[in-house]
Amino acid sequence: MVTAVQFLSGVGALFCASQLFRFARFVWVYCLRPSSIGKYLHGPAPYALITGASDGIGKALAKELYDKGFNIIIHGRSEEKTKKVAEELRARGNQDVQYFLASVDQPDIDFAKLVEPFKNLNITFVVNNVGGGGNRVGRIDDYSEDNLMKDLRVNMLFAFNFTRSLLPILRKAAPAQCLFIGSQGAEIRIPRLYTYAPPKYFLKQLTRCLSCDERWWAPSNVSFAYVTVGTVVTNAMRTTPHLFNPTSERFAKALVARVGCAEDEYTAWMPHAIQMWFMKLLGDSFIESYAAPTMKGILEARAGYADVDIANMKKTA
Ligand SMILES: NC(=O)c1ccc[n+]([C@@H]2O[C@H](COP(=O)([O-])OP(=O)(O)OC[C@H]3O[C@@H](n4cnc5c(N)ncnc54)[C@H](OP(=O)(O)O)[C@@H]3O)[C@@H](O)[C@H]2O)c1
């Protein structure tokens, strides 16, 4: 017969063991484990493709992956900006650098045509990075459906359709990996993120579904991973760099260092992982009470919102 004390001791021991295991895994992932990026540097000319690479995290990732030895394909919307990044990359060495343009908020993208130039390339690593623009001032019903759909295309639908069109190319190049860039915003409650946080959550679940699809019945050796991202200093997030707010260059290095560290979901920057752990510990309601005024401050600070009723955070014009 097990006494209450023995039962509680057993539960306590199991809890401590699970926490020890978590801690050991944390140290392994962030301090000891070598990156698996080399696994995707195979074949005569391996390519990495990064969307939204004319600026910010995407641009820094393109540089990091170029320096690891990949040929690079970058995506942007402005020819001038994207070409400039391509030239900066070419100046780093001898690998091939290509770029393509697409305004991903548009409804009429021909995805088959978009990937056509790449169908004979050995694309082994893809980062679905393009995203942003989700900090809405008004409530969801202050905007037209057309207006809201633009954000959903940028943050979710482009990655969905683009990945679908690229998959046959990735299967030919396998082993290949496709990343989706996510956000801490998808894990917590923050007002006015209705066109940003739900799409990121969608990408997270899409990652799991596609991972399963490519593993079962006809395994293809194409893997997927969703990367949770906290604040990173970019033009879209102008803030002071510090431990919890890395520059895009430091973040890109961390992201590449973490490749392969988890089955299909991870946080690339260690301090962001600690942040997430604390957030979960503090609970949704506490985080919401902190995040809501912070978001109000961010929206107030943004230029060009003279037409906003700040007290109600409502567009008045
Ligand atoms: N920075 C952060 O704190 C943070 C936090 C969490 C998650 N993230 C995620 O990280 C990713 C990159 O963010 P970032 O901070 O690096 O942003 P960023 O500096 O604004 O760069 C975004 C990239 O996407 C492109 N882009 C944006 N809208 C587009 C459109 N409609 N059509 C075509 N291209 C478009 C931009 O092109 P242009 O150069 O022409 O603008 C740029 O290349 C996003 O998915 C974002 O959600 C960032």
The ligand as an SDF file (V2000), in Angstrom:
LIG
                    3D

 48 52  0  0  0  0  0  0  0  0999 V2000
   11.5420   42.5920  -35.9020 N   0  0  0  0  0  0  0  0  0  0  0  0
   10.8540   42.0440  -34.9380 C   0  0  0  0  0  0  0  0  0  0  0  0
   10.8630   42.4730  -33.7700 O   0  0  0  0  0  0  0  0  0  0  0  0
   10.0340   40.8170  -35.2100 C   0  0  0  0  0  0  0  0  0  0  0  0
    9.4030   40.1720  -34.1290 C   0  0  0  0  0  0  0  0  0  0  0  0
    8.6700   39.0260  -34.3670 C   0  0  0  0  0  0  0  0  0  0  0  0
    8.5590   38.5170  -35.6480 C   0  0  0  0  0  0  0  0  0  0  0  0
    9.1620   39.1660  -36.6790 N   0  0  0  0  0  0  0  0  0  0  0  0
    8.9730   38.6150  -38.0320 C   0  0  0  0  0  0  0  0  0  0  0  0
   10.2020   38.6030  -38.7280 O   0  0  0  0  0  0  0  0  0  0  0  0
    9.9700   38.7870  -40.1260 C   0  0  0  0  0  0  0  0  0  0  0  0
   10.8520   39.9150  -40.6450 C   0  0  0  0  0  0  0  0  0  0  0  0
   10.5660   41.0910  -39.9140 O   0  0  0  0  0  0  0  0  0  0  0  0
   11.5280   42.3710  -39.9670 P   0  0  0  0  0  0  0  0  0  0  0  0
   11.4440   43.0170  -38.6450 O   0  0  0  0  0  0  0  0  0  0  0  0
   12.8430   41.9900  -40.5300 O   0  0  0  0  0  0  0  0  0  0  0  0
   10.7310   43.2880  -41.0070 O   0  0  0  0  0  0  0  0  0  0  0  0
   11.2800   44.3810  -42.0560 P   0  0  0  0  0  0  0  0  0  0  0  0
   12.5800   44.9260  -41.6570 O   0  0  0  0  0  0  0  0  0  0  0  0
   10.1310   45.3100  -42.2820 O   0  0  0  0  0  0  0  0  0  0  0  0
   11.4850   43.5000  -43.3770 O   0  0  0  0  0  0  0  0  0  0  0  0
   10.3810   42.8820  -43.9450 C   0  0  0  0  0  0  0  0  0  0  0  0
   10.7220   42.3760  -45.3170 C   0  0  0  0  0  0  0  0  0  0  0  0
    9.4960   41.9490  -45.9450 O   0  0  0  0  0  0  0  0  0  0  0  0
    9.2550   42.7370  -47.1040 C   0  0  0  0  0  0  0  0  0  0  0  0
    7.8320   43.0330  -47.2620 N   0  0  0  0  0  0  0  0  0  0  0  0
    6.9970   43.5800  -46.3480 C   0  0  0  0  0  0  0  0  0  0  0  0
    5.7550   43.7090  -46.8780 N   0  0  0  0  0  0  0  0  0  0  0  0
    5.8430   43.2430  -48.1540 C   0  0  0  0  0  0  0  0  0  0  0  0
    4.9190   43.1470  -49.2250 C   0  0  0  0  0  0  0  0  0  0  0  0
    3.6490   43.5450  -49.0950 N   0  0  0  0  0  0  0  0  0  0  0  0
    5.3400   42.6110  -50.3920 N   0  0  0  0  0  0  0  0  0  0  0  0
    6.6260   42.2010  -50.5510 C   0  0  0  0  0  0  0  0  0  0  0  0
    7.5470   42.2970  -49.5780 N   0  0  0  0  0  0  0  0  0  0  0  0
    7.1590   42.8050  -48.4000 C   0  0  0  0  0  0  0  0  0  0  0  0
   10.0340   44.0200  -46.8630 C   0  0  0  0  0  0  0  0  0  0  0  0
   10.2310   44.6840  -48.0990 O   0  0  0  0  0  0  0  0  0  0  0  0
   10.6430   46.2730  -48.1270 P   0  0  0  0  0  0  0  0  0  0  0  0
   12.1320   46.2740  -47.8870 O   0  0  0  0  0  0  0  0  0  0  0  0
   10.2490   46.6970  -49.4940 O   0  0  0  0  0  0  0  0  0  0  0  0
    9.8660   46.9260  -47.0340 O   0  0  0  0  0  0  0  0  0  0  0  0
   11.2940   43.4510  -46.2270 C   0  0  0  0  0  0  0  0  0  0  0  0
   12.1110   42.8370  -47.1950 O   0  0  0  0  0  0  0  0  0  0  0  0
    8.4800   39.0400  -40.2790 C   0  0  0  0  0  0  0  0  0  0  0  0
    7.8310   37.8370  -40.6120 O   0  0  0  0  0  0  0  0  0  0  0  0
    8.0550   39.4830  -38.8920 C   0  0  0  0  0  0  0  0  0  0  0  0
    6.7040   39.1830  -38.6320 O   0  0  0  0  0  0  0  0  0  0  0  0
    9.8930   40.2990  -36.5060 C   0  0  0  0  0  0  0  0  0  0  0  0
  1  2  1  0
  2  3  2  0
  2  4  1  0
  4  5  1  0
  4 48  2  0
  5  6  2  0
  6  7  1  0
  7  8  2  0
  8  9  1  0
  8 48  1  0
  9 10  1  0
  9 46  1  0
 10 11  1  0
 11 12  1  0
 11 44  1  0
 12 13  1  0
 13 14  1  0
 14 15  2  0
 14 16  1  0
 14 17  1  0
 17 18  1  0
 18 19  2  0
 18 20  1  0
 18 21  1  0
 21 22  1  0
 22 23  1  0
 23 24  1  0
 23 42  1  0
 24 25  1  0
 25 26  1  0
 25 36  1  0
 26 27  1  0
 26 35  1  0
 27 28  2  0
 28 29  1  0
 29 30  1  0
 29 35  2  0
 30 31  1  0
 30 32  2  0
 32 33  1  0
 33 34  2  0
 34 35  1  0
 36 37  1  0
 36 42  1  0
 37 38  1  0
 38 39  2  0
 38 40  1  0
 38 41  1  0
 42 43  1  0
 44 45  1  0
 44 46  1  0
 46 47  1  0
M  CHG  2   8   1  16  -1
M  END
$$$$
